[in-house]
């Protein structure tokens, strides 16, 4: 009978003890301000006491024991520290990505500005080349008209020469 019995030695911790443990274990954790630290230190014992109250309600309604021990409070603090570290790491990673992205955007903006300057310079060169090409086209157009006129004259003369050659050939025969 003695071997099968269990003595329930779990006694709830007083709020002041929980507060003292939370202050001690969270003393080395880096937080943004003392107000945030005090809020977290006060919240952990509060939440632990709320769980104790809810465990009593579960015992009454469902006849199930939910033990809240000093070790579970220490695990709560460890869980908080772990989650805080992970979130800090994730935020630092996101900050690095954001900083790198902003740096790349700034570098791209500078490159675009340089390209715009080059484009303006090239536009001036292209405009000058276009004007020169138009002048050349006008000269070529005038020259083409002359060549066409001379070609027409040459064609007429060729036709007349052919006609004379036929007549000469006819006279020869």
ABEGO torsion letter per residue (X at the ends): XAAABBBBABBBBBAAAAAAAAAAAAAABBBABAAAAAAAAAAAAAAAAAAAAAAAAAAAAAGBBBBBBAAAAAAAAAAAAAAAAAAAAAAAAAAAAAAAAAAAAAAAAAAAAAAAAAAAAAAAAAAAAAAAAAAAAAAAAAAAAAAAAAAAAAAAAAAAAAAAAAAAAAAAX
